Amino acid sequence: MADFFRTPTGLHIIFVIVALPPLMMIYRRAGLAPWGALLVIVPVVGFALSLAALVGQRWPVLPARRKRRSAG
């Protein structure tokens, strides 16, 4: 089992597990369907495809967050 994660397929699976949740949040924040982040599953070019979809997208402007005052 440990040898599986040393193969390119195993490394790709680990990369997808790590990269998919943040990409889905980025897609949601950009106003796109978060399922577009599933392009990262495509080996070799998937990450580039998922980022290319974000590059051409006009992002909505969100209001600035207020800074919290520290209690101390």
JOJO-V761186 format. One record per backbone hydrogen bond with DSSP energy under -0.5 kcal/mol. CO is the residue of the C=O (numbers start at 1). NH is the residue of the N-H. If there is no record, write none. Layout:
BEGIN
<<CO/NH> <CO/NH>>
END
This chain:
BEGIN
<<1/4> <1/5> <3/6> <4/7> <4/10> <7/11> <8/12> <9/13> <10/14> <11/15> <12/16> <13/17> <14/18> <15/19> <16/20> <17/21> <18/22> <19/23> <20/24> <21/25> <22/26> <23/27> <24/28> <25/29> <26/30> <27/32> <28/31> <33/36> <34/37> <35/38> <36/39> <37/40> <38/41> <39/42> <42/46> <43/45> <45/49> <46/50> <47/51> <48/52> <49/53> <50/54> <51/55> <52/56> <54/57> <57/59> <60/62>>
END
